[in-house]
């Protein structure tokens, strides 16, 4: 997807059906500052950054360590 959005070229290993699906899917994504973003239908001016698999654990770790992200009591959790 990133390759197609960057230079409009298709990976050669894809079937015609997969290429068509990639073209359809690409309508919902954009490249900004060399990062892949999904268009945000709720707020078009704020696209949603697509996170790489290797970034997920680090992001979740930092979100849980943030003092503002903690639950103050069990009642707040449930």
Residue pairs with C-beta under 8 A, 6 or more apart in sequence:
1 22
1 25
1 26
1 29
1 36
2 31
2 36
3 9
3 11
4 10
4 11
4 22
4 23
4 26
5 26
5 29
5 30
5 31
5 36
6 31
10 19
10 22
14 22
28 38
28 39
29 36
29 37
29 38
29 39
29 50
30 36
30 37
30 39
30 47
31 37
32 47
35 49
35 50
36 49
36 50
37 47
37 48
37 49
37 50
38 47
38 48
38 50
39 47
39 48
40 46
40 47
40 48
51 59
63 69
64 70
71 77
